[in-house]
Amino acid sequence: MTDYGKIKSYDSSKGRGSIMPEKGDEALDFVKADLQQQAAEPKIGQRYGYETRQVGGGVAQATNLQQDRQHDQAKQQQG
């Protein structure tokens, strides 16, 4: 199931960031390898769809992140 959230932070030198879920949970970490469009770096506030997986110790992490371009374009048009 795909969830949606906005990029909270991204450090291009480390290739790591976090996304804040729209459904109100805590921010989830992600790594650049989990971005579907790895050439484009995510920017703070961009909306992404993602899935969740459990990593070491049962910690949730965002994976398969894909930018929601339709949502971002609509926001730009609204001004």
MITOR-300924 format. One record per atom (N, C-alpha, C, CB): residue in three letters; x, y, z. Coordinates in nm, 4 decimals, always signed. Glycine has a CB too. Layout:
BEGIN
{residuo:ALA | c1:X | c2:Y | c3:Z}
...
REM end
This chain:
BEGIN
{residuo:MET | c1:+0.0835 | c2:-0.1176 | c3:+0.0000}
{residuo:MET | c1:+0.0000 | c2:+0.0000 | c3:+0.0000}
{residuo:MET | c1:+0.0887 | c2:+0.1249 | c3:+0.0000}
{residuo:MET | c1:-0.0954 | c2:-0.0007 | c3:+0.1216}
{residuo:THR | c1:+0.0530 | c2:+0.2214 | c3:-0.0826}
{residuo:THR | c1:+0.1298 | c2:+0.3447 | c3:-0.0921}
{residuo:THR | c1:+0.0761 | c2:+0.4491 | c3:+0.0050}
{residuo:THR | c1:+0.1270 | c2:+0.3988 | c3:-0.2353}
{residuo:ASP | c1:+0.1656 | c2:+0.5077 | c3:+0.0819}
{residuo:ASP | c1:+0.1338 | c2:+0.6201 | c3:+0.1693}
{residuo:ASP | c1:+0.1958 | c2:+0.7452 | c3:+0.1075}
{residuo:ASP | c1:+0.1865 | c2:+0.5962 | c3:+0.3160}
{residuo:TYR | c1:+0.1554 | c2:+0.8608 | c3:+0.1565}
{residuo:TYR | c1:+0.2087 | c2:+0.9864 | c3:+0.1046}
{residuo:TYR | c1:+0.2608 | c2:+1.0719 | c3:+0.2182}
{residuo:TYR | c1:+0.1020 | c2:+1.0626 | c3:+0.0253}
{residuo:GLY | c1:+0.3623 | c2:+1.1515 | c3:+0.1859}
{residuo:GLY | c1:+0.4192 | c2:+1.2432 | c3:+0.2822}
{residuo:GLY | c1:+0.5030 | c2:+1.3468 | c3:+0.2113}
{residuo:GLY | c1:+0.5022 | c2:+1.1686 | c3:+0.3858}
{residuo:LYS | c1:+0.5565 | c2:+1.4399 | c3:+0.2899}
{residuo:LYS | c1:+0.6410 | c2:+1.5456 | c3:+0.2345}
{residuo:LYS | c1:+0.7818 | c2:+1.5315 | c3:+0.2896}
{residuo:LYS | c1:+0.5834 | c2:+1.6860 | c3:+0.2669}
{residuo:ILE | c1:+0.8777 | c2:+1.5617 | c3:+0.2028}
{residuo:ILE | c1:+1.0174 | c2:+1.5534 | c3:+0.2417}
{residuo:ILE | c1:+1.0432 | c2:+1.6529 | c3:+0.3544}
{residuo:ILE | c1:+1.1109 | c2:+1.5808 | c3:+0.1206}
{residuo:LYS | c1:+1.0965 | c2:+1.6028 | c3:+0.4637}
{residuo:LYS | c1:+1.1267 | c2:+1.6854 | c3:+0.5810}
{residuo:LYS | c1:+1.2719 | c2:+1.7330 | c3:+0.5752}
{residuo:LYS | c1:+1.1007 | c2:+1.6063 | c3:+0.7125}
{residuo:SER | c1:+1.3606 | c2:+1.6431 | c3:+0.5323}
{residuo:SER | c1:+1.5027 | c2:+1.6777 | c3:+0.5222}
{residuo:SER | c1:+1.5693 | c2:+1.5860 | c3:+0.4202}
{residuo:SER | c1:+1.5733 | c2:+1.6665 | c3:+0.6610}
{residuo:TYR | c1:+1.6811 | c2:+1.6344 | c3:+0.3638}
{residuo:TYR | c1:+1.7617 | c2:+1.5505 | c3:+0.2756}
{residuo:TYR | c1:+1.9036 | c2:+1.6049 | c3:+0.2740}
{residuo:TYR | c1:+1.7019 | c2:+1.5456 | c3:+0.1315}
{residuo:ASP | c1:+1.9995 | c2:+1.5186 | c3:+0.3013}
{residuo:ASP | c1:+2.1410 | c2:+1.5545 | c3:+0.3006}
{residuo:ASP | c1:+2.2056 | c2:+1.4838 | c3:+0.1815}
{residuo:ASP | c1:+2.2116 | c2:+1.5152 | c3:+0.4364}
{residuo:SER | c1:+2.2328 | c2:+1.5610 | c3:+0.0753}
{residuo:SER | c1:+2.2857 | c2:+1.5005 | c3:-0.0473}
{residuo:SER | c1:+2.4252 | c2:+1.4423 | c3:-0.0277}
{residuo:SER | c1:+2.2890 | c2:+1.6034 | c3:-0.1586}
{residuo:SER | c1:+2.5036 | c2:+1.4972 | c3:+0.0655}
{residuo:SER | c1:+2.6382 | c2:+1.4436 | c3:+0.0871}
{residuo:SER | c1:+2.6342 | c2:+1.3052 | c3:+0.1522}
{residuo:SER | c1:+2.7198 | c2:+1.5395 | c3:+0.1739}
{residuo:LYS | c1:+2.5302 | c2:+1.2784 | c3:+0.2308}
{residuo:LYS | c1:+2.5154 | c2:+1.1477 | c3:+0.2951}
{residuo:LYS | c1:+2.4198 | c2:+1.0564 | c3:+0.2200}
{residuo:LYS | c1:+2.4672 | c2:+1.1653 | c3:+0.4371}
{residuo:GLY | c1:+2.3373 | c2:+1.1148 | c3:+0.1297}
{residuo:GLY | c1:+2.2393 | c2:+1.0341 | c3:+0.0568}
{residuo:GLY | c1:+2.1296 | c2:+0.9809 | c3:+0.1466}
{residuo:GLY | c1:+2.3077 | c2:+0.9190 | c3:-0.0119}
{residuo:ARG | c1:+2.0921 | c2:+1.0603 | c3:+0.2484}
{residuo:ARG | c1:+1.9902 | c2:+1.0192 | c3:+0.3453}
{residuo:ARG | c1:+1.8938 | c2:+1.1346 | c3:+0.3689}
{residuo:ARG | c1:+2.0552 | c2:+0.9739 | c3:+0.4792}
{residuo:GLY | c1:+1.7717 | c2:+1.0998 | c3:+0.4070}
{residuo:GLY | c1:+1.6744 | c2:+1.2019 | c3:+0.4387}
{residuo:GLY | c1:+1.5616 | c2:+1.1447 | c3:+0.5217}
{residuo:GLY | c1:+1.6202 | c2:+1.2646 | c3:+0.3124}
{residuo:SER | c1:+1.4577 | c2:+1.2278 | c3:+0.5405}
{residuo:SER | c1:+1.3399 | c2:+1.1833 | c3:+0.6139}
{residuo:SER | c1:+1.2154 | c2:+1.2399 | c3:+0.5463}
{residuo:SER | c1:+1.3469 | c2:+1.2269 | c3:+0.7633}
{residuo:ILE | c1:+1.1052 | c2:+1.1683 | c3:+0.5634}
{residuo:ILE | c1:+0.9777 | c2:+1.2082 | c3:+0.5068}
{residuo:ILE | c1:+0.8738 | c2:+1.2082 | c3:+0.6188}
{residuo:ILE | c1:+0.9353 | c2:+1.1132 | c3:+0.3900}
{residuo:MET | c1:+0.7886 | c2:+1.3120 | c3:+0.6195}
{residuo:MET | c1:+0.6848 | c2:+1.3256 | c3:+0.7216}
{residuo:MET | c1:+0.5532 | c2:+1.2740 | c3:+0.6634}
{residuo:MET | c1:+0.6709 | c2:+1.4747 | c3:+0.7694}
{residuo:PRO | c1:+0.5018 | c2:+1.1630 | c3:+0.7152}
{residuo:PRO | c1:+0.3768 | c2:+1.1063 | c3:+0.6642}
{residuo:PRO | c1:+0.2593 | c2:+1.2020 | c3:+0.6799}
{residuo:PRO | c1:+0.3461 | c2:+0.9762 | c3:+0.7353}
{residuo:GLU | c1:+0.1687 | c2:+1.2022 | c3:+0.5826}
{residuo:GLU | c1:+0.0491 | c2:+1.2849 | c3:+0.5901}
{residuo:GLU | c1:-0.0460 | c2:+1.2359 | c3:+0.6978}
{residuo:GLU | c1:-0.0216 | c2:+1.2874 | c3:+0.4561}
{residuo:LYS | c1:-0.0398 | c2:+1.1078 | c3:+0.7291}
{residuo:LYS | c1:-0.1341 | c2:+1.0519 | c3:+0.8262}
{residuo:LYS | c1:-0.0948 | c2:+1.0787 | c3:+0.9708}
{residuo:LYS | c1:-0.1467 | c2:+0.9040 | c3:+0.8051}
{residuo:GLY | c1:+0.0082 | c2:+1.1604 | c3:+0.9927}
{residuo:GLY | c1:+0.0396 | c2:+1.2059 | c3:+1.1270}
{residuo:GLY | c1:+0.1372 | c2:+1.1232 | c3:+1.2065}
{residuo:GLY | c1:-0.0810 | c2:+1.2146 | c3:+1.2012}
{residuo:ASP | c1:+0.1969 | c2:+1.0207 | c3:+1.1495}
{residuo:ASP | c1:+0.2964 | c2:+0.9415 | c3:+1.2214}
{residuo:ASP | c1:+0.4288 | c2:+1.0175 | c3:+1.2292}
{residuo:ASP | c1:+0.3167 | c2:+0.8045 | c3:+1.1529}
{residuo:GLU | c1:+0.5254 | c2:+0.9563 | c3:+1.2966}
{residuo:GLU | c1:+0.6587 | c2:+1.0153 | c3:+1.3047}
{residuo:GLU | c1:+0.7284 | c2:+1.0085 | c3:+1.1697}
{residuo:GLU | c1:+0.7428 | c2:+0.9444 | c3:+1.4117}
{residuo:ALA | c1:+0.8254 | c2:+1.0980 | c3:+1.1497}
{residuo:ALA | c1:+0.9027 | c2:+1.1008 | c3:+1.0254}
{residuo:ALA | c1:+0.9756 | c2:+0.9676 | c3:+1.0062}
{residuo:ALA | c1:+1.0041 | c2:+1.2186 | c3:+1.0264}
{residuo:LEU | c1:+0.9857 | c2:+0.9255 | c3:+0.8799}
{residuo:LEU | c1:+1.0550 | c2:+0.8024 | c3:+0.8435}
{residuo:LEU | c1:+1.1833 | c2:+0.8362 | c3:+0.7690}
{residuo:LEU | c1:+0.9644 | c2:+0.7112 | c3:+0.7575}
{residuo:ASP | c1:+1.2900 | c2:+0.7644 | c3:+0.7998}
{residuo:ASP | c1:+1.4155 | c2:+0.7826 | c3:+0.7279}
{residuo:ASP | c1:+1.4101 | c2:+0.7094 | c3:+0.5943}
{residuo:ASP | c1:+1.5345 | c2:+0.7325 | c3:+0.8123}
{residuo:PHE | c1:+1.4916 | c2:+0.7564 | c3:+0.4996}
{residuo:PHE | c1:+1.5098 | c2:+0.6876 | c3:+0.3722}
{residuo:PHE | c1:+1.6512 | c2:+0.7135 | c3:+0.3224}
{residuo:PHE | c1:+1.4046 | c2:+0.7342 | c3:+0.2674}
{residuo:VAL | c1:+1.6953 | c2:+0.6311 | c3:+0.2290}
{residuo:VAL | c1:+1.8262 | c2:+0.6491 | c3:+0.1664}
{residuo:VAL | c1:+1.8062 | c2:+0.6709 | c3:+0.0174}
{residuo:VAL | c1:+1.9191 | c2:+0.5266 | c3:+0.1928}
{residuo:LYS | c1:+1.9054 | c2:+0.7305 | c3:-0.0468}
{residuo:LYS | c1:+1.8945 | c2:+0.7655 | c3:-0.1888}
{residuo:LYS | c1:+1.8597 | c2:+0.6440 | c3:-0.2744}
{residuo:LYS | c1:+2.0250 | c2:+0.8277 | c3:-0.2381}
{residuo:ALA | c1:+1.9096 | c2:+0.5268 | c3:-0.2386}
{residuo:ALA | c1:+1.8825 | c2:+0.4057 | c3:-0.3157}
{residuo:ALA | c1:+1.7329 | c2:+0.3726 | c3:-0.3187}
{residuo:ALA | c1:+1.9608 | c2:+0.2882 | c3:-0.2576}
{residuo:ASP | c1:+1.6557 | c2:+0.4253 | c3:-0.2217}
{residuo:ASP | c1:+1.5120 | c2:+0.3994 | c3:-0.2170}
{residuo:ASP | c1:+1.4309 | c2:+0.4962 | c3:-0.3026}
{residuo:ASP | c1:+1.4638 | c2:+0.4061 | c3:-0.0748}
{residuo:LEU | c1:+1.4962 | c2:+0.5948 | c3:-0.3638}
{residuo:LEU | c1:+1.4268 | c2:+0.6888 | c3:-0.4519}
{residuo:LEU | c1:+1.4113 | c2:+0.6272 | c3:-0.5907}
{residuo:LEU | c1:+1.5035 | c2:+0.8238 | c3:-0.4602}
{residuo:GLN | c1:+1.2920 | c2:+0.6323 | c3:-0.6464}
{residuo:GLN | c1:+1.2690 | c2:+0.5772 | c3:-0.7797}
{residuo:GLN | c1:+1.3380 | c2:+0.6611 | c3:-0.8871}
{residuo:GLN | c1:+1.1191 | c2:+0.5686 | c3:-0.8083}
{residuo:GLN | c1:+1.3447 | c2:+0.7923 | c3:-0.8684}
{residuo:GLN | c1:+1.4146 | c2:+0.8813 | c3:-0.9616}
{residuo:GLN | c1:+1.5431 | c2:+0.9272 | c3:-0.8936}
{residuo:GLN | c1:+1.3248 | c2:+1.0043 | c3:-1.0033}
{residuo:GLN | c1:+1.6436 | c2:+0.8400 | c3:-0.8941}
{residuo:GLN | c1:+1.7650 | c2:+0.8690 | c3:-0.8181}
{residuo:GLN | c1:+1.8424 | c2:+0.9882 | c3:-0.8728}
{residuo:GLN | c1:+1.8542 | c2:+0.7482 | c3:-0.8165}
{residuo:ALA | c1:+1.8232 | c2:+1.0232 | c3:-1.0004}
{residuo:ALA | c1:+1.8954 | c2:+1.1353 | c3:-1.0582}
{residuo:ALA | c1:+1.8477 | c2:+1.2684 | c3:-0.9995}
{residuo:ALA | c1:+1.8791 | c2:+1.1357 | c3:-1.2100}
{residuo:ALA | c1:+1.7201 | c2:+1.2772 | c3:-0.9635}
{residuo:ALA | c1:+1.6642 | c2:+1.4007 | c3:-0.9098}
{residuo:ALA | c1:+1.6669 | c2:+1.3966 | c3:-0.7571}
{residuo:ALA | c1:+1.5197 | c2:+1.4225 | c3:-0.9613}
{residuo:GLU | c1:+1.7305 | c2:+1.4963 | c3:-0.6965}
{residuo:GLU | c1:+1.7348 | c2:+1.5005 | c3:-0.5504}
{residuo:GLU | c1:+1.6045 | c2:+1.5583 | c3:-0.4965}
{residuo:GLU | c1:+1.8557 | c2:+1.5839 | c3:-0.5013}
{residuo:PRO | c1:+1.5512 | c2:+1.4978 | c3:-0.3914}
{residuo:PRO | c1:+1.4271 | c2:+1.5496 | c3:-0.3336}
{residuo:PRO | c1:+1.4506 | c2:+1.6835 | c3:-0.2653}
{residuo:PRO | c1:+1.3684 | c2:+1.4494 | c3:-0.2337}
{residuo:LYS | c1:+1.3493 | c2:+1.7672 | c3:-0.2697}
{residuo:LYS | c1:+1.3556 | c2:+1.8976 | c3:-0.2054}
{residuo:LYS | c1:+1.2562 | c2:+1.9020 | c3:-0.0899}
{residuo:LYS | c1:+1.3269 | c2:+2.0107 | c3:-0.3070}
{residuo:ILE | c1:+1.2908 | c2:+1.9755 | c3:+0.0126}
{residuo:ILE | c1:+1.2042 | c2:+1.9877 | c3:+0.1297}
{residuo:ILE | c1:+1.0669 | c2:+2.0388 | c3:+0.0856}
{residuo:ILE | c1:+1.2673 | c2:+2.0831 | c3:+0.2362}
{residuo:GLY | c1:+0.9622 | c2:+1.9721 | c3:+0.1340}
{residuo:GLY | c1:+0.8253 | c2:+2.0101 | c3:+0.1027}
{residuo:GLY | c1:+0.7647 | c2:+1.9380 | c3:-0.0157}
{residuo:GLY | c1:+0.8196 | c2:+2.1542 | c3:+0.0780}
{residuo:GLN | c1:+0.8457 | c2:+1.8671 | c3:-0.0967}
{residuo:GLN | c1:+0.7900 | c2:+1.7921 | c3:-0.2090}
{residuo:GLN | c1:+0.7122 | c2:+1.6725 | c3:-0.1564}
{residuo:GLN | c1:+0.9017 | c2:+1.7461 | c3:-0.3059}
{residuo:ARG | c1:+0.6026 | c2:+1.6408 | c3:-0.2237}
{residuo:ARG | c1:+0.5173 | c2:+1.5284 | c3:-0.1840}
{residuo:ARG | c1:+0.5635 | c2:+1.4021 | c3:-0.2573}
{residuo:ARG | c1:+0.3668 | c2:+1.5585 | c3:-0.2148}
{residuo:TYR | c1:+0.5804 | c2:+1.2962 | c3:-0.1810}
{residuo:TYR | c1:+0.6234 | c2:+1.1673 | c3:-0.2358}
{residuo:TYR | c1:+0.5298 | c2:+1.0574 | c3:-0.1885}
{residuo:TYR | c1:+0.7691 | c2:+1.1354 | c3:-0.1947}
{residuo:GLY | c1:+0.5092 | c2:+0.9591 | c3:-0.2740}
{residuo:GLY | c1:+0.4452 | c2:+0.8353 | c3:-0.2345}
{residuo:GLY | c1:+0.5556 | c2:+0.7402 | c3:-0.1903}
{residuo:GLY | c1:+0.3591 | c2:+0.7745 | c3:-0.3512}
{residuo:TYR | c1:+0.5257 | c2:+0.6533 | c3:-0.0979}
{residuo:TYR | c1:+0.6272 | c2:+0.5597 | c3:-0.0488}
{residuo:TYR | c1:+0.5608 | c2:+0.4379 | c3:+0.0129}
{residuo:TYR | c1:+0.7197 | c2:+0.6278 | c3:+0.0539}
{residuo:GLU | c1:+0.6420 | c2:+0.3361 | c3:+0.0313}
{residuo:GLU | c1:+0.6010 | c2:+0.2172 | c3:+0.1046}
{residuo:GLU | c1:+0.6879 | c2:+0.2108 | c3:+0.2302}
{residuo:GLU | c1:+0.6151 | c2:+0.0860 | c3:+0.0166}
{residuo:THR | c1:+0.6504 | c2:+0.1278 | c3:+0.3239}
{residuo:THR | c1:+0.7245 | c2:+0.1166 | c3:+0.4494}
{residuo:THR | c1:+0.7785 | c2:-0.0245 | c3:+0.4649}
{residuo:THR | c1:+0.6351 | c2:+0.1537 | c3:+0.5698}
{residuo:ARG | c1:+0.9010 | c2:-0.0335 | c3:+0.5150}
{residuo:ARG | c1:+0.9590 | c2:-0.1639 | c3:+0.5472}
{residuo:ARG | c1:+1.0220 | c2:-0.1557 | c3:+0.6845}
{residuo:ARG | c1:+1.0638 | c2:-0.2078 | c3:+0.4408}
{residuo:GLN | c1:+1.0377 | c2:-0.2691 | c3:+0.7466}
{residuo:GLN | c1:+1.1015 | c2:-0.2773 | c3:+0.8781}
{residuo:GLN | c1:+1.2493 | c2:-0.3085 | c3:+0.8581}
{residuo:GLN | c1:+1.0330 | c2:-0.3858 | c3:+0.9682}
{residuo:VAL | c1:+1.3354 | c2:-0.2310 | c3:+0.9239}
{residuo:VAL | c1:+1.4796 | c2:-0.2555 | c3:+0.9175}
{residuo:VAL | c1:+1.5281 | c2:-0.2885 | c3:+1.0577}
{residuo:VAL | c1:+1.5566 | c2:-0.1320 | c3:+0.8589}
{residuo:GLY | c1:+1.6574 | c2:-0.3086 | c3:+1.0728}
{residuo:GLY | c1:+1.7180 | c2:-0.3507 | c3:+1.1986}
{residuo:GLY | c1:+1.6456 | c2:-0.3096 | c3:+1.3246}
{residuo:GLY | c1:+1.8526 | c2:-0.2993 | c3:+1.2051}
{residuo:GLY | c1:+1.6059 | c2:-0.4049 | c3:+1.4037}
{residuo:GLY | c1:+1.5380 | c2:-0.3780 | c3:+1.5294}
{residuo:GLY | c1:+1.3921 | c2:-0.3397 | c3:+1.5149}
{residuo:GLY | c1:+1.6086 | c2:-0.2710 | c3:+1.6009}
{residuo:GLY | c1:+1.3343 | c2:-0.3611 | c3:+1.3962}
{residuo:GLY | c1:+1.1931 | c2:-0.3323 | c3:+1.3748}
{residuo:GLY | c1:+1.1619 | c2:-0.1861 | c3:+1.3492}
{residuo:GLY | c1:+1.1159 | c2:-0.3778 | c3:+1.4916}
{residuo:VAL | c1:+1.2633 | c2:-0.1058 | c3:+1.3183}
{residuo:VAL | c1:+1.2431 | c2:+0.0359 | c3:+1.2897}
{residuo:VAL | c1:+1.1847 | c2:+0.0507 | c3:+1.1495}
{residuo:VAL | c1:+1.3765 | c2:+0.1152 | c3:+1.3029}
{residuo:ALA | c1:+1.0801 | c2:+0.1329 | c3:+1.1365}
{residuo:ALA | c1:+1.0176 | c2:+0.1560 | c3:+1.0063}
{residuo:ALA | c1:+1.1019 | c2:+0.2529 | c3:+0.9240}
{residuo:ALA | c1:+0.8740 | c2:+0.2106 | c3:+1.0235}
{residuo:GLN | c1:+1.1132 | c2:+0.2232 | c3:+0.7935}
{residuo:GLN | c1:+1.1879 | c2:+0.3070 | c3:+0.7006}
{residuo:GLN | c1:+1.1072 | c2:+0.3193 | c3:+0.5722}
{residuo:GLN | c1:+1.3301 | c2:+0.2484 | c3:+0.6724}
{residuo:ALA | c1:+1.1111 | c2:+0.4364 | c3:+0.5089}
{residuo:ALA | c1:+1.0420 | c2:+0.4573 | c3:+0.3820}
{residuo:ALA | c1:+1.1236 | c2:+0.3958 | c3:+0.2696}
{residuo:ALA | c1:+1.0177 | c2:+0.6080 | c3:+0.3560}
{residuo:THR | c1:+1.0550 | c2:+0.3346 | c3:+0.1731}
{residuo:THR | c1:+1.1200 | c2:+0.2733 | c3:+0.0590}
{residuo:THR | c1:+1.0353 | c2:+0.2970 | c3:-0.0658}
{residuo:THR | c1:+1.1423 | c2:+0.1221 | c3:+0.0830}
{residuo:ASN | c1:+1.0931 | c2:+0.2758 | c3:-0.1817}
{residuo:ASN | c1:+1.0236 | c2:+0.2943 | c3:-0.3095}
{residuo:ASN | c1:+0.9589 | c2:+0.4326 | c3:-0.3194}
{residuo:ASN | c1:+0.9171 | c2:+0.1860 | c3:-0.3276}
{residuo:LEU | c1:+1.0330 | c2:+0.5354 | c3:-0.2841}
{residuo:LEU | c1:+0.9799 | c2:+0.6718 | c3:-0.2892}
{residuo:LEU | c1:+0.9652 | c2:+0.7185 | c3:-0.4335}
{residuo:LEU | c1:+1.0709 | c2:+0.7684 | c3:-0.2112}
{residuo:GLN | c1:+0.8506 | c2:+0.7760 | c3:-0.4628}
{residuo:GLN | c1:+0.8240 | c2:+0.8278 | c3:-0.5971}
{residuo:GLN | c1:+0.7546 | c2:+0.9627 | c3:-0.5847}
{residuo:GLN | c1:+0.7372 | c2:+0.7280 | c3:-0.6802}
{residuo:GLN | c1:+0.8119 | c2:+1.0633 | c3:-0.6509}
{residuo:GLN | c1:+0.7569 | c2:+1.1985 | c3:-0.6413}
{residuo:GLN | c1:+0.6160 | c2:+1.2038 | c3:-0.6981}
{residuo:GLN | c1:+0.8468 | c2:+1.2985 | c3:-0.7143}
{residuo:ASP | c1:+0.5276 | c2:+1.2737 | c3:-0.6285}
{residuo:ASP | c1:+0.3898 | c2:+1.2945 | c3:-0.6728}
{residuo:ASP | c1:+0.3885 | c2:+1.4226 | c3:-0.7564}
{residuo:ASP | c1:+0.2893 | c2:+1.3039 | c3:-0.5500}
{residuo:ARG | c1:+0.4256 | c2:+1.4109 | c3:-0.8823}
{residuo:ARG | c1:+0.4405 | c2:+1.5267 | c3:-0.9706}
{residuo:ARG | c1:+0.3083 | c2:+1.5996 | c3:-0.9934}
{residuo:ARG | c1:+0.4982 | c2:+1.4830 | c3:-1.1039}
{residuo:GLN | c1:+0.1989 | c2:+1.5285 | c3:-1.0018}
{residuo:GLN | c1:+0.0691 | c2:+1.5929 | c3:-1.0230}
{residuo:GLN | c1:+0.0373 | c2:+1.6872 | c3:-0.9073}
{residuo:GLN | c1:-0.0426 | c2:+1.4870 | c3:-1.0382}
{residuo:HIS | c1:+0.0609 | c2:+1.6437 | c3:-0.7862}
{residuo:HIS | c1:+0.0341 | c2:+1.7271 | c3:-0.6687}
{residuo:HIS | c1:+0.1248 | c2:+1.8499 | c3:-0.6681}
{residuo:HIS | c1:+0.0536 | c2:+1.6458 | c3:-0.5389}
{residuo:ASP | c1:+0.2551 | c2:+1.8313 | c3:-0.6973}
{residuo:ASP | c1:+0.3494 | c2:+1.9424 | c3:-0.6961}
{residuo:ASP | c1:+0.3169 | c2:+2.0446 | c3:-0.8053}
{residuo:ASP | c1:+0.4919 | c2:+1.8905 | c3:-0.7136}
{residuo:GLN | c1:+0.2756 | c2:+1.9983 | c3:-0.9234}
{residuo:GLN | c1:+0.2391 | c2:+2.0892 | c3:-1.0318}
{residuo:GLN | c1:+0.1145 | c2:+2.1680 | c3:-0.9970}
{residuo:GLN | c1:+0.2175 | c2:+2.0121 | c3:-1.1614}
{residuo:ALA | c1:+0.0168 | c2:+2.1056 | c3:-0.9358}
{residuo:ALA | c1:-0.1068 | c2:+2.1745 | c3:-0.8959}
{residuo:ALA | c1:-0.0753 | c2:+2.2830 | c3:-0.7937}
{residuo:ALA | c1:-0.2099 | c2:+2.0740 | c3:-0.8377}
{residuo:LYS | c1:+0.0164 | c2:+2.2557 | c3:-0.7005}
{residuo:LYS | c1:+0.0555 | c2:+2.3546 | c3:-0.5999}
{residuo:LYS | c1:+0.1204 | c2:+2.4757 | c3:-0.6654}
{residuo:LYS | c1:+0.1512 | c2:+2.2923 | c3:-0.4977}
{residuo:GLN | c1:+0.2056 | c2:+2.4522 | c3:-0.7669}
{residuo:GLN | c1:+0.2734 | c2:+2.5613 | c3:-0.8356}
{residuo:GLN | c1:+0.1730 | c2:+2.6481 | c3:-0.9098}
{residuo:GLN | c1:+0.3787 | c2:+2.5069 | c3:-0.9326}
{residuo:GLN | c1:+0.0727 | c2:+2.5889 | c3:-0.9697}
{residuo:GLN | c1:-0.0275 | c2:+2.6636 | c3:-1.0446}
{residuo:GLN | c1:-0.1133 | c2:+2.7486 | c3:-0.9527}
{residuo:GLN | c1:-0.1151 | c2:+2.5691 | c3:-1.1245}
{residuo:GLN | c1:-0.1345 | c2:+2.7030 | c3:-0.8293}
{residuo:GLN | c1:-0.2125 | c2:+2.7794 | c3:-0.7338}
{residuo:GLN | c1:-0.1383 | c2:+2.9034 | c3:-0.6856}
{residuo:GLN | c1:-0.2494 | c2:+2.6926 | c3:-0.6161}
{residuo:GLY | c1:-0.0055 | c2:+2.8980 | c3:-0.6986}
{residuo:GLY | c1:+0.0761 | c2:+3.0137 | c3:-0.6692}
{residuo:GLY | c1:+0.1166 | c2:+3.0272 | c3:-0.5307}
{residuo:GLY | c1:+0.0096 | c2:+3.1310 | c3:-0.7065}
REM end
